[in-house]
Amino acid sequence: MQNQFVIYGANGYTGALVAREAVTRGLRPILAGRNAAALATLAGELGLDYRVVALDDPAGLDNLLDGVTAVLHCAGPFVFTSQPMADACLRNGVHYLDITGEIGVYEALAARDTEAKAAGVMLLPGVGFDIVPSDCLAAHLKRRLPTATHLTLGLRALGGVSQGTALTGLEAIARGEGGMVRSGGTLTPVPNAWKTRTIDFGRGPRPAVTIPWGDVAAAWYSTGIPNIEVYMAFPESMIKAMKVSRYLGWLFRVPGVKALARSRIRSGAPGPSASARAEGVSLLWGRAEDAQGRAVETRMQTPEGYTLTVLASLLIVDKVLAGAVKPGFQTPSMAFGADLVLAIAGVVRTDL
Ligand SMILES: NC(=O)c1ccc[n+]([C@@H]2O[C@H](COP(=O)([O-])OP(=O)(O)OC[C@H]3O[C@@H](n4cnc5c(N)ncnc54)[C@H](OP(=O)(O)O)[C@@H]3O)[C@@H](O)[C@H]2O)c1
């Protein structure tokens, strides 16, 4: 099955969106995951092969990856799922793509750069909304101001979140993770919603707060800019709640509380509806500054986050299957350039 790819976690909200679009484009990925019943249903609907393999089964993963070119890993929280799949990819010479936004996962994969180069394997996390648009924006700002020492990125997502995204956030709060910025090249923990600033994404000023978005890790590798902050726009009431949440990590470590929160999340819709995805957009803004006080700013508009994740991940899968591969740890812009995101329908980039 040369030039074949696997979608792992294919029965999840996002994995299934990707699988459906892949079939529409004439691709025939192998669907995989741990959930036999859900995979059988989806594979039956799409007319695809499926394989049931748990991530704690290295022999099963080796078998799954035998002869395939790449894995698109869609099973998160990736803090629990990335390493066994990356291990399997490195053992089997298979390129690893995922849709994580988790800083710890980027750092863990970046630490395996030498190992990946030796194996001829590309480790490319963040091929979805985290972080294709923002990473391309960061690389574009660096291109506009090569002397930049400070990078500030802002995001405004006009659309909902999936259960998987909410659960990934819950896990981070429960582990006591707060915010994160990069300062002097070093990842620096800060409180949740540490700093507030007003950002104009092109539709008037909006309040935004620092969040531990994947670019705090990745943009350092993409641009070498040592000081990085990422902001997300929220309503004022949400910003207040985020500040209160700084003190809630302990609560989710009380037996039963995390399980209750999980079941509340699981009782809702799996993710944004088709109409919410079609109507939503995402807005980005970025600024790079240097020590001489020069600054450049750029805005970007993209499709809604889950739609963008489908389009970006399959764009990158196409490139990898066509042999466009750089072994080692990569970010989207390192692998495919700052203009990668412009190949996605509906993306508009505007230099200010
Ligand atoms: N980059 C982006 O912009 C972007 C976009 C969308 C989602 N995400 C991230 O992608 C992840 C999935 O999101 P989602 O909305 O698709 O979530 P979801 O609907 O909850 O699906 C999660 C999938 O992962 C599987 N899974 C979870 N833990 C696993 C484990 N330990 N071993 C094997 N399989 C496991 C689940 O299998 P079961 O059915 O067996 O539970 C399911 O197939 C989340 O971490 C989310 O934050 C990122």
The ligand as a Tripos MOL2 file, in Angstrom:
@<TRIPOS>MOLECULE
LIG
   48    52     1     0     0
SMALL
NO_CHARGES

@<TRIPOS>ATOM
      1 N1         -5.3170   21.5980   15.2310 N.am      1 LIG1
      2 C1         -6.5680   21.9470   15.3550 C.2       1 LIG1
      3 O1         -6.9360   23.0290   14.9940 O.2       1 LIG1
      4 C2         -7.5220   20.9690   15.9100 C.ar      1 LIG1
      5 C3         -8.7790   20.8770   15.3560 C.ar      1 LIG1
      6 C4         -9.6570   19.9300   15.8610 C.ar      1 LIG1
      7 C5         -9.2800   19.1370   16.9200 C.ar      1 LIG1
      8 N2         -8.0400   19.2770   17.4580 N.ar      1 LIG1
      9 C6         -7.6120   18.4000   18.5480 C.3       1 LIG1
     10 O2         -7.7690   17.0770   18.0770 O.3       1 LIG1
     11 C7         -8.1820   16.2220   19.1340 C.3       1 LIG1
     12 C8         -9.4530   15.4970   18.7280 C.3       1 LIG1
     13 O3        -10.5080   16.4220   18.6340 O.3       1 LIG1
     14 P1        -11.9600   15.9240   18.2310 P.3       1 LIG1
     15 O4        -12.8070   17.1050   18.2420 O.co2     1 LIG1
     16 O5        -11.9110   15.1150   17.0110 O.co2     1 LIG1
     17 O6        -12.2800   14.9960   19.4830 O.3       1 LIG1
     18 P2        -13.2750   13.7410   19.6660 P.3       1 LIG1
     19 O7        -14.4670   13.8920   18.8080 O.co2     1 LIG1
     20 O8        -13.4320   13.5960   21.1170 O.co2     1 LIG1
     21 O9        -12.4280   12.5000   19.0860 O.3       1 LIG1
     22 C9        -11.2690   12.0680   19.7210 C.3       1 LIG1
     23 C10       -10.7360   10.8490   18.9930 C.3       1 LIG1
     24 O10        -9.5040   10.4640   19.6100 O.3       1 LIG1
     25 C11        -9.6130    9.1130   20.0600 C.3       1 LIG1
     26 N3         -8.8040    8.9390   21.2540 N.ar      1 LIG1
     27 C12        -8.7590    9.7470   22.3350 C.ar      1 LIG1
     28 N4         -7.8870    9.2590   23.2290 N.ar      1 LIG1
     29 C13        -7.3720    8.1260   22.6860 C.ar      1 LIG1
     30 C14        -6.4270    7.1800   23.1310 C.ar      1 LIG1
     31 N5         -5.8250    7.2850   24.3150 N.pl3     1 LIG1
     32 N6         -6.1360    6.1400   22.3230 N.ar      1 LIG1
     33 C15        -6.7160    6.0100   21.1190 C.ar      1 LIG1
     34 N7         -7.6350    6.8840   20.6440 N.ar      1 LIG1
     35 C16        -7.9530    7.9310   21.4240 C.ar      1 LIG1
     36 C17       -11.0910    8.9090   20.3130 C.3       1 LIG1
     37 O11       -11.3900    7.5360   20.3320 O.3       1 LIG1
     38 P3        -12.6840    6.9670   21.1320 P.3       1 LIG1
     39 O12       -13.8430    7.0990   20.2010 O.co2     1 LIG1
     40 O13       -12.3250    5.5640   21.4100 O.co2     1 LIG1
     41 O14       -12.8170    7.7940   22.3800 O.co2     1 LIG1
     42 C18       -11.6680    9.6330   19.1010 C.3       1 LIG1
     43 O15       -11.5240    8.8560   17.9370 O.3       1 LIG1
     44 C19        -8.3190   17.1230   20.3620 C.3       1 LIG1
     45 O16        -7.1110   17.0290   21.0990 O.3       1 LIG1
     46 C20        -8.4810   18.5020   19.7830 C.3       1 LIG1
     47 O17        -8.0280   19.4930   20.6550 O.3       1 LIG1
     48 C21        -7.1630   20.1570   16.9710 C.ar      1 LIG1
@<TRIPOS>BOND
     1     1     2 1
     2     2     3 2
     3     2     4 1
     4     4     5 ar
     5     4    48 ar
     6     5     6 ar
     7     6     7 ar
     8     7     8 ar
     9     8     9 1
    10     8    48 ar
    11     9    10 1
    12     9    46 1
    13    10    11 1
    14    11    12 1
    15    11    44 1
    16    12    13 1
    17    13    14 1
    18    14    15 2
    19    14    16 1
    20    14    17 1
    21    17    18 1
    22    18    19 2
    23    18    20 1
    24    18    21 1
    25    21    22 1
    26    22    23 1
    27    23    24 1
    28    23    42 1
    29    24    25 1
    30    25    26 1
    31    25    36 1
    32    26    27 ar
    33    26    35 ar
    34    27    28 ar
    35    28    29 ar
    36    29    30 ar
    37    29    35 ar
    38    30    31 1
    39    30    32 ar
    40    32    33 ar
    41    33    34 ar
    42    34    35 ar
    43    36    37 1
    44    36    42 1
    45    37    38 1
    46    38    39 2
    47    38    40 1
    48    38    41 1
    49    42    43 1
    50    44    45 1
    51    44    46 1
    52    46    47 1
@<TRIPOS>SUBSTRUCTURE
     1 LIG1         1 GROUP 0 **** ****
